[in-house]
Amino acid sequence: MLRKFKSGDWVKVKGKLTTPIMQVLKYVSKKDSILGLINYDSYLECVWYKNGERKTEVFHQNKLIKTVKTGGLFKTFFTDTKLSLTENQK
């Protein structure tokens, strides 16, 4: 199966409004209970923070969607910087 995400991507669970925004850590191996085969390309370990406590869980990649905005402790803040290309001459 094709991998849909990479480490560092921001995701959330499809169809649920109250799920936290999580960051993908890595793909993990999981054994199929019916066939007994090990799957290396479908299950992701994700991390999020709730009340300062780190939480992790494993999700199937088809249950997740990629988000544009970031969350958790990794928010990036941009400041307005102004550059001046003119010089004061006398």
Backbone as ProteinMPNN parsed JSONL, in Angstrom:
{"seq_chain_A": "MLRKFKSGDWVKVKGKLTTPIMQVLKYVSKKDSILGLINYDSYLECVWYKNGERKTEVFHQNKLIKTVKTGGLFKTFFTDTKLSLTENQK", "coords_chain_A": {"N_chain_A": [[0.836, -1.179, 0.0], [0.442, 2.265, -0.658], [2.179, 4.873, 0.987], [0.688, 7.598, 2.628], [1.401, 9.764, 4.191], [4.093, 11.605, 5.821], [6.734, 11.743, 8.254], [6.261, 14.324, 10.605], [4.109, 15.571, 9.379], [0.949, 17.245, 9.815], [-2.055, 16.067, 11.092], [-5.539, 14.976, 11.368], [-8.326, 13.082, 12.699], [-10.639, 11.759, 10.393], [-13.917, 13.064, 9.867], [-14.62, 13.685, 12.517], [-15.318, 16.261, 14.74], [-14.225, 17.05, 17.171], [-11.684, 16.046, 17.514], [-8.182, 16.127, 18.319], [-5.53, 18.071, 16.774], [-2.888, 16.381, 15.369], [0.551, 15.293, 15.242], [2.402, 13.46, 12.898], [4.494, 10.825, 13.798], [5.85, 8.397, 12.964], [5.731, 5.566, 10.705], [4.469, 2.435, 11.746], [4.856, -1.082, 12.382], [2.284, -3.506, 12.107], [0.499, -6.39, 12.975], [-1.722, -8.27, 11.028], [-4.752, -9.493, 12.147], [-6.364, -11.459, 10.984], [-5.156, -12.593, 8.616], [-2.546, -12.846, 9.46], [-0.347, -11.532, 8.476], [2.316, -9.124, 8.449], [2.004, -5.659, 8.445], [3.61, -2.923, 7.148], [3.188, -0.438, 6.044], [0.791, 0.989, 6.542], [-0.067, 1.856, 9.065], [0.121, 4.501, 11.394], [2.011, 6.188, 13.904], [0.972, 8.692, 16.0], [1.268, 11.9, 17.639], [0.065, 14.08, 20.207], [-0.748, 16.827, 22.394], [-2.282, 17.202, 25.531], [-3.435, 19.2, 28.002], [-0.782, 19.681, 28.743], [0.256, 17.148, 28.797], [1.797, 14.485, 27.116], [0.446, 12.579, 24.518], [0.106, 9.558, 22.705], [-0.876, 7.599, 19.881], [-1.824, 4.886, 17.719], [-2.898, 4.911, 14.389], [-4.815, 3.919, 11.496], [-3.841, 4.827, 8.233], [-5.873, 5.539, 6.451], [-7.876, 6.587, 8.006], [-7.202, 9.124, 8.601], [-6.76, 12.653, 7.88], [-4.9, 15.185, 6.205], [-3.928, 18.282, 7.655], [-3.79, 21.855, 7.319], [-3.207, 23.864, 9.181], [-1.146, 24.064, 12.116], [-0.673, 22.481, 15.343], [-0.633, 21.965, 18.946], [2.434, 21.989, 20.841], [4.126, 22.886, 18.934], [3.603, 25.193, 17.476], [4.171, 27.788, 15.172], [5.226, 31.08, 15.251], [5.1, 34.064, 13.486], [6.844, 37.075, 13.102], [6.415, 40.513, 12.262], [8.665, 41.862, 10.101], [10.492, 44.597, 8.944], [12.216, 45.717, 6.218], [14.533, 48.064, 5.11], [15.504, 49.514, 2.162], [16.505, 51.842, 1.367], [18.821, 54.552, 1.761], [19.761, 57.178, 3.969], [20.888, 60.113, 2.663], [23.081, 62.947, 2.692]], "CA_chain_A": [[0.0, 0.0, 0.0], [1.165, 3.516, -0.775], [2.18, 5.709, 2.184], [0.06, 8.885, 2.35], [1.95, 10.813, 5.042], [5.493, 11.473, 6.205], [6.987, 12.245, 9.602], [6.158, 15.774, 10.715], [2.844, 16.065, 8.839], [-0.121, 17.508, 10.782], [-3.24, 15.315, 10.681], [-6.614, 14.763, 12.336], [-9.183, 11.963, 12.338], [-11.716, 12.134, 9.471], [-15.312, 13.019, 10.272], [-14.859, 14.021, 13.918], [-15.032, 17.671, 14.955], [-13.553, 17.304, 18.445], [-10.382, 15.386, 17.607], [-7.057, 17.065, 18.337], [-4.598, 18.075, 15.653], [-1.775, 15.533, 15.784], [1.714, 15.26, 14.362], [2.83, 12.104, 12.558], [5.843, 10.48, 14.234], [6.45, 7.398, 12.082], [4.947, 4.378, 10.381], [4.792, 1.311, 12.623], [4.4, -2.372, 11.872], [1.151, -4.064, 12.835], [0.157, -7.709, 12.457], [-3.122, -8.467, 10.675], [-5.269, -10.573, 12.99], [-7.004, -12.499, 10.176], [-4.204, -13.266, 7.725], [-1.275, -13.057, 10.136], [0.717, -10.817, 7.792], [2.747, -7.89, 9.087], [1.812, -4.516, 7.564], [4.576, -1.875, 7.481], [2.926, 0.792, 5.306], [-0.564, 1.508, 6.699], [-0.368, 2.35, 10.407], [0.949, 5.633, 11.809], [2.017, 6.61, 15.296], [0.77, 10.139, 16.047], [1.433, 12.505, 18.959], [-0.582, 15.349, 20.499], [-0.604, 17.217, 23.791], [-3.524, 17.6, 26.199], [-3.125, 19.706, 29.349], [0.649, 19.536, 28.97], [0.635, 15.735, 28.823], [2.018, 13.917, 25.779], [-0.377, 11.405, 24.207], [0.401, 8.933, 21.422], [-1.787, 6.535, 19.497], [-1.597, 4.347, 16.381], [-4.073, 5.028, 13.537], [-4.679, 3.517, 10.101], [-3.684, 6.049, 7.443], [-7.12, 5.885, 5.773], [-8.754, 7.271, 8.954], [-6.639, 10.449, 8.868], [-6.636, 13.63, 6.807], [-3.848, 16.173, 6.431], [-4.418, 19.626, 7.952], [-2.868, 22.92, 6.964], [-2.738, 24.55, 10.379], [-0.43, 23.226, 13.071], [-1.237, 22.513, 16.683], [0.241, 21.49, 20.016], [3.536, 22.821, 21.294], [4.996, 23.198, 17.818], [3.094, 26.323, 16.706], [5.178, 28.731, 14.712], [4.746, 32.448, 15.243], [5.879, 34.926, 12.614], [6.812, 38.486, 13.471], [6.545, 41.414, 11.131], [9.978, 42.489, 9.984], [10.517, 45.57, 7.858], [13.544, 45.984, 5.7], [14.629, 49.328, 4.39], [16.532, 49.446, 1.139], [16.953, 53.203, 1.061], [19.757, 55.124, 2.72], [19.67, 58.634, 4.135], [22.067, 60.77, 2.136], [23.103, 64.406, 2.88]], "C_chain_A": [[0.885, 1.248, 0.0], [1.065, 4.318, 0.521], [1.657, 7.096, 1.84], [0.71, 10.041, 3.096], [3.436, 10.58, 5.271], [5.643, 12.035, 7.618], [6.948, 13.766, 9.608], [4.881, 16.354, 10.148], [1.831, 16.252, 9.971], [-1.395, 16.885, 10.257], [-4.318, 15.386, 11.759], [-7.487, 13.643, 11.816], [-10.334, 12.478, 11.468], [-13.072, 12.089, 10.17], [-15.61, 13.354, 11.724], [-14.433, 15.462, 14.157], [-14.18, 17.929, 16.192], [-12.201, 16.624, 18.578], [-9.254, 16.412, 17.606], [-6.264, 17.008, 17.036], [-3.335, 17.375, 16.131], [-0.636, 15.648, 14.787], [2.126, 13.81, 14.153], [4.265, 11.903, 13.037], [6.515, 9.539, 13.24], [5.422, 6.34, 11.718], [5.411, 3.249, 11.284], [4.265, 0.024, 11.998], [3.268, -2.888, 12.75], [0.75, -5.365, 12.162], [-1.345, -7.797, 12.206], [-3.645, -9.672, 11.442], [-5.872, -11.718, 12.185], [-5.986, -13.286, 9.364], [-2.867, -13.564, 8.396], [-0.095, -12.373, 9.474], [1.063, -9.537, 8.547], [2.681, -6.76, 8.062], [2.725, -3.385, 8.028], [4.184, -0.497, 6.925], [1.544, 1.412, 5.529], [-0.846, 2.151, 8.047], [0.651, 3.392, 10.854], [0.882, 5.813, 13.317], [1.965, 8.133, 15.294], [0.882, 10.633, 17.484], [0.637, 13.805, 19.031], [-0.446, 15.61, 21.988], [-1.941, 17.68, 24.336], [-3.187, 17.953, 27.638], [-1.655, 19.492, 29.708], [1.144, 18.106, 29.001], [0.724, 15.196, 27.401], [1.192, 12.646, 25.623], [0.053, 10.874, 22.849], [-0.609, 7.831, 21.156], [-1.469, 6.11, 18.067], [-2.924, 4.385, 15.621], [-3.776, 4.44, 12.166], [-4.664, 4.786, 9.261], [-4.966, 6.465, 6.719], [-8.115, 6.589, 6.696], [-8.313, 8.708, 9.21], [-6.692, 11.334, 7.635], [-5.576, 14.646, 7.202], [-4.481, 17.535, 6.702], [-3.346, 20.648, 7.594], [-2.326, 23.589, 8.218], [-2.102, 23.566, 11.357], [-1.064, 23.349, 14.441], [-0.218, 22.073, 17.708], [1.305, 22.482, 20.394], [4.396, 23.331, 20.148], [4.492, 24.35, 16.964], [4.226, 27.273, 16.358], [4.56, 30.118, 14.661], [5.668, 33.284, 14.376], [5.75, 36.363, 13.102], [6.968, 39.321, 12.222], [7.924, 42.048, 11.155], [9.951, 43.407, 8.78], [11.958, 45.839, 7.474], [13.521, 47.293, 4.927], [15.797, 49.25, 3.414], [17.051, 50.82, 0.747], [17.889, 53.699, 2.152], [19.518, 56.631, 2.813], [20.977, 59.267, 3.66], [21.957, 62.273, 2.356], [23.772, 65.083, 1.751]], "O_chain_A": [[1.957, 1.257, 0.604], [-0.018, 4.431, 1.094], [2.117, 7.711, 0.878], [0.582, 11.19, 2.674], [3.971, 9.515, 4.964], [4.755, 12.732, 8.108], [7.523, 14.418, 8.736], [4.58, 17.52, 10.401], [1.848, 15.517, 10.958], [-1.786, 17.131, 9.116], [-4.065, 15.791, 12.894], [-7.413, 13.284, 10.641], [-10.931, 13.51, 11.772], [-13.341, 11.189, 10.966], [-16.772, 13.307, 12.126], [-13.314, 15.845, 13.816], [-13.477, 18.939, 16.25], [-11.623, 16.628, 19.665], [-9.364, 17.454, 16.96], [-6.321, 16.025, 16.298], [-2.776, 17.728, 17.17], [-0.832, 16.049, 13.64], [2.192, 13.028, 15.101], [5.147, 12.703, 12.727], [7.599, 9.825, 12.733], [4.371, 6.236, 12.35], [6.603, 3.116, 11.558], [3.34, 0.048, 11.186], [3.286, -2.731, 13.971], [0.669, -5.443, 10.936], [-2.146, -7.441, 13.071], [-3.051, -10.749, 11.394], [-5.888, -12.851, 12.665], [-5.96, -14.516, 9.422], [-2.133, -14.444, 7.946], [1.049, -12.605, 9.866], [0.208, -8.941, 9.202], [3.219, -6.872, 6.96], [2.629, -2.938, 9.171], [4.788, 0.509, 7.299], [1.155, 2.294, 4.764], [-1.792, 2.931, 8.159], [1.861, 3.207, 10.719], [-0.166, 5.616, 13.933], [2.8, 8.791, 14.673], [0.625, 9.887, 18.429], [0.542, 14.541, 18.049], [-0.074, 14.72, 22.752], [-2.652, 18.452, 23.692], [-2.713, 17.111, 28.4], [-1.331, 19.16, 30.848], [2.334, 17.869, 29.21], [-0.168, 15.424, 26.583], [1.227, 11.755, 26.473], [0.335, 11.653, 21.938], [-1.13, 7.209, 22.082], [-0.909, 6.888, 17.294], [-3.952, 3.948, 16.138], [-2.631, 4.455, 11.714], [-5.404, 5.727, 9.551], [-5.127, 7.644, 6.403], [-9.106, 7.139, 6.216], [-8.973, 9.435, 9.952], [-6.673, 10.852, 6.502], [-5.38, 14.93, 8.384], [-5.46, 17.905, 6.053], [-2.155, 20.34, 7.572], [-1.127, 23.853, 8.316], [-2.473, 22.394, 11.413], [-1.898, 24.225, 14.671], [0.942, 21.833, 17.371], [1.101, 23.691, 20.28], [5.305, 24.13, 20.371], [4.919, 24.478, 15.816], [5.122, 27.519, 17.165], [3.485, 30.302, 14.089], [6.888, 33.216, 14.519], [4.662, 36.806, 13.47], [7.577, 38.892, 11.243], [8.299, 42.698, 12.13], [9.446, 43.039, 7.72], [12.8, 46.149, 8.316], [12.583, 47.574, 4.181], [16.929, 48.958, 3.798], [17.931, 50.942, -0.105], [17.767, 53.318, 3.316], [19.119, 57.267, 1.837], [22.044, 58.98, 4.202], [20.869, 62.834, 2.226], [23.881, 66.309, 1.742]]}, "name": "protein", "num_of_chains": 1, "seq": "MLRKFKSGDWVKVKGKLTTPIMQVLKYVSKKDSILGLINYDSYLECVWYKNGERKTEVFHQNKLIKTVKTGGLFKTFFTDTKLSLTENQK"}
